[in-house]
């Protein structure tokens, strides 16, 4: 029985190498890609993990301290836990905006039957993506400034009581960042991804729904949404990963303030590295964030894999 098992194993190994040899040009073509990934992605991560075990100022002072940076992060750094909880809130809000608003836009575009009109709207919805994101961030900062456009509009229509220090009040600054800046939260690329999914739905399915007299809402929730769930799932996890990593807009608009009310892990990492020269501690933060992202990436692959199998 052992000989039979070893014989089968040997046959499987030979078949594997035979298939690899037949597709050798494909594997050779993949080598440069994975070589670059190793140099610019994998090696920096392992280097960051090694540096997280040191008290390091980024230049020459290097003292091995083991997991003390991680212990400080989880046991002593209150700002880390506050920023982490705030990041979770941002992730949830960003996912809602990226799915609900984007799906609604894609469905409405798909319902435009005139080909030229739909093409025009597709161009208009992707056009803002040409503008650098930082330009939009700086523009919105002027909107929510103390003497910005929003307060000016509220004052001009007799609603001075609603004027606020949108970026100076700890109670409402997060609302300003999530609920005002970026309105109406239209992501052109995600909209086109969902629109392509809708356009790939077999026309015969729509014809059958028309014959059955299916209403607009039933068609949306019972027909279209289930069929574009693979695209929706991809957008959800891309949004989660992007929200975990993002801190640039907050840095430009509030720099974590007022106080520490808008701190997020990415900004905490940046400040520890480039303001306080605590590169070892910043590396520990980066490793933890990397692990969180890896968890969501694995979940994404598992979910999308199951959907394909179904």
C-alpha positions in Angstrom: 0.0 0.0 0.0 2.9 2.3 0.8 4.5 1.5 -2.6 1.2 2.3 -4.3 1.0 5.6 -2.6 4.5 6.6 -3.4 4.0 5.5 -7.0 0.9 7.7 -7.3 2.8 10.5 -5.7 5.7 10.1 -8.2 3.3 10.1 -11.1 1.6 13.3 -9.8 5.0 15.0 -9.4 6.0 14.0 -13.0 2.7 15.3 -14.3 3.1 18.5 -12.5 6.6 19.2 -14.0 5.4 18.1 -17.4 2.6 20.7 -17.3 5.1 23.3 -16.1 7.4 22.4 -18.9 4.7 22.7 -21.5 3.7 26.2 -20.2 7.3 27.3 -19.6 7.0 30.5 -21.6 4.1 31.6 -19.5 6.0 31.0 -16.3 9.1 32.7 -17.7 6.9 35.7 -18.6 5.7 35.9 -15.0 9.2 36.0 -13.6 9.9 39.7 -14.1 6.5 40.6 -12.4 7.2 38.5 -9.3 10.8 39.6 -9.2 9.7 43.3 -9.1 7.0 42.4 -6.5 9.7 40.7 -4.4 12.0 43.7 -4.6 9.5 46.5 -4.0 6.8 44.7 -1.9 7.9 41.5 -0.1 11.5 42.6 0.8 10.3 46.0 2.3 7.7 44.2 4.4 10.2 41.7 5.9 12.7 44.6 6.4 10.0 46.5 8.2 9.2 43.6 10.4 12.9 43.2 11.3 13.2 46.9 12.0 10.1 46.8 14.2 12.1 44.7 16.7 14.6 47.5 17.2 14.6 51.0 18.8 15.7 52.8 15.6 15.9 56.5 14.8 16.1 55.9 11.0 19.8 56.8 10.7 22.3 55.0 12.8 21.0 54.3 16.3 19.9 50.6 16.4 19.1 48.7 19.6 17.4 45.3 19.6 14.4 45.4 21.9 12.4 42.4 20.7 8.6 42.9 20.8 8.7 46.0 23.0 7.4 48.2 20.2 4.3 46.0 19.8 3.8 45.8 23.6 3.9 49.6 23.7 1.5 49.9 20.8 -1.2 47.5 22.3 -0.7 48.2 26.0 0.3 51.9 26.3 -0.5 53.8 23.2 -4.0 55.2 23.8 -3.8 57.2 20.6 -3.4 53.9 18.6 -6.7 52.4 19.9 -8.5 55.7 19.4 -7.2 55.9 15.8 -8.0 52.2 15.2 -11.6 52.6 16.3 -11.9 55.7 14.2 -10.5 53.8 11.2 -13.2 51.2 11.6 -15.9 53.9 11.5 -14.3 55.4 8.4 -14.2 51.9 6.8 -17.9 51.3 7.4 -18.9 54.7 6.1 -16.7 54.4 3.0 -18.1 50.9 2.2 -21.6 52.2 2.4 -20.8 55.1 0.1 -18.8 52.9 -2.3 -21.6 50.3 -2.6 -25.0 52.1 -2.2 -24.3 55.3 -4.1 -22.2 53.6 -6.7 -24.7 50.7 -7.3 -27.5 53.2 -7.6 -25.6 55.2 -10.2 -24.6 52.1 -12.2 -28.3 50.9 -12.2 -29.6 54.3 -13.3 -26.9 54.5 -16.1 -27.9 51.0 -17.2 -31.5 52.0 -17.4 -30.6 54.7 -20.0 -31.6 52.9 -23.2 -30.3 55.5 -25.7 -26.7 54.3 -26.5 -25.3 57.8 -27.2 -26.9 59.2 -24.1 -25.5 56.4 -22.0 -22.0 56.9 -23.5 -22.2 60.6 -22.7 -23.1 59.9 -19.1 -20.3 57.3 -18.8 -17.8 59.9 -20.0 -19.1 62.5 -17.6 -19.0 60.2 -14.6 -15.4 59.1 -15.2 -14.2 62.6 -16.1 -13.5 63.7 -12.5 -11.0 60.8 -12.2 -8.7 62.8 -14.5 -8.4 65.5 -11.8 -5.7 64.7 -9.2 -7.4 63.7 -5.9 -5.4 66.2 -3.9 -6.9 69.0 -5.9 -10.3 67.9 -4.9 -9.2 67.6 -1.2 -7.8 71.1 -1.2 -11.0 72.4 -2.8 -13.2 70.8 -0.2 -11.0 72.2 2.6 -12.0 75.6 1.3 -15.7 74.6 1.4 -15.7 73.6 5.1 -13.3 76.3 6.4 -14.6 78.7 9.0 -15.2 81.4 6.4 -15.7 78.8 3.6 -18.4 78.4 1.1 -20.8 76.3 3.2 -20.9 78.8 6.1 -21.3 81.6 3.5 -24.2 79.9 1.9 -25.9 79.2 5.3 -25.4 82.8 6.3 -26.8 84.1 3.0 -30.0 82.1 3.3 -30.7 83.1 6.9 -29.3 80.0 8.6 -26.5 81.5 10.6 -27.5 79.3 13.5 -26.3 76.3 11.5 -22.9 77.7 10.8 -20.2 75.7 12.4 -16.4 75.4 12.8 -16.6 72.2 10.7 -12.9 71.5 11.1 -12.4 73.0 14.5 -15.1 71.2 16.6 -14.1 67.7 17.8 -17.8 66.7 17.9 -18.5 67.3 14.2 -15.1 67.2 12.5 -15.4 63.5 11.6 -18.9 64.1 10.2 -17.5 66.9 8.1 -14.8 64.6 6.8 -17.1 61.7 6.0 -20.5 63.4 5.4 -19.6 66.6 3.5 -16.2 66.3 1.9 -16.4 64.4 -1.4 -20.2 64.8 -1.8 -21.9 63.2 -3.8 -19.4 60.4 -3.3 -19.5 59.2 -6.9 -16.6 56.9 -7.8 -16.4 56.8 -11.6 -14.2 53.7 -11.8 -16.4 51.6 -9.4 -19.5 52.8 -11.3 -18.1 51.5 -14.6 -17.1 48.2 -13.0 -20.7 47.6 -11.8 -22.1 48.9 -15.1 -20.1 46.4 -17.0 -21.5 43.7 -14.7 -25.0 44.8 -15.4 -24.4 45.0 -19.2 -23.1 41.4 -19.1 -26.5 40.1 -17.8 -28.2 38.0 -20.5 -30.9 40.0 -22.2 -33.2 37.0 -22.1 -33.3 37.3 -18.3 -34.6 40.9 -18.6 -37.1 39.8 -21.2 -38.5 37.0 -18.9 -38.7 39.6 -16.1 -40.7 41.9 -18.4 -43.1 39.2 -19.3 -43.7 38.4 -15.6 -44.4 42.0 -14.9 -41.5 42.4 -12.4 -41.4 45.8 -10.8 -38.4 48.2 -10.9 -37.5 47.4 -7.3 -37.9 43.7 -7.6 -35.8 43.7 -10.7 -33.1 45.5 -8.8 -33.0 43.4 -5.6 -34.0 40.0 -7.0 -32.3 40.1 -10.4 -29.6 42.6 -10.9 -27.9 42.8 -7.4 -27.5 39.0 -7.1 -25.9 38.8 -10.5 -23.4 41.6 -9.9 -22.4 40.5 -6.4 -18.9 39.4 -7.6 -18.2 43.0 -8.7 -19.8 44.4 -5.5 -17.6 42.1 -3.4 -14.5 43.3 -5.2 -15.4 46.9 -4.6 -16.2 46.3 -0.9 -12.8 44.8 -0.2 -10.9 47.3 -2.3 -12.6 50.0 -0.4 -11.8 48.4 3.0 -8.1 48.0 2.1 -8.0 51.6 0.7 -9.7 53.0 3.8 -7.3 51.2 6.1 -4.2 52.6 4.3 -5.5 56.1 3.6 -4.4 59.1 5.7 -3.4 61.7 3.1 -6.7 63.6 3.0 -6.9 63.8 6.7 -3.3 65.0 6.9 -3.9 67.7 4.4 -7.3 68.8 5.9 -6.9 68.5 9.6 -3.5 66.9 10.3 -5.2 64.7 12.9 -6.8 67.7 14.7 -8.4 69.3 16.5 -6.5 67.6 19.2 -6.3 64.0 18.1 -10.0 63.7 17.0 -9.2 62.7 13.4 -6.1 60.6 13.9 -6.0 57.3 12.0 -3.3 54.6 12.1 -1.7 55.7 8.8 -1.2 59.2 10.1 0.1 57.8 13.4 2.7 55.8 11.5 3.7 58.8 9.4 4.2 61.1 12.4 6.1 58.6 14.4 8.5 58.0 11.5 8.9 61.5 10.0 8.2 63.8 13.0 9.4 61.9 16.0 12.1 59.7 14.3 10.7 56.6 15.8 11.2 54.4 12.8 11.2 51.1 14.7 7.8 52.0 16.3 6.4 53.2 13.0 7.5 49.9 11.5 5.6 48.0 14.2 2.4 50.0 13.3 3.0 49.2 9.6 3.3 45.5 10.3 0.1 45.5 12.3 -1.7 47.4 9.5 -0.3 45.0 7.0 -1.6 42.0 8.9 -5.1 43.6 9.1 -5.1 44.1 5.3 -3.9 40.6 4.7 -6.8 39.2 6.8 -9.3 41.2 4.6 -7.4 40.1 1.4 -7.7 36.4 2.4 -11.4 36.8 3.2 -11.9 38.5 -0.2 -10.2 35.7 -2.0 -12.2 33.1 -0.1 -15.5 34.8 -0.7 -14.9 35.5 -4.4 -13.6 31.9 -4.8 -16.8 30.5 -3.3 -18.9 32.6 -5.5 -17.2 31.3 -8.6 -17.6 27.7 -7.5 -21.3 28.3 -6.9 
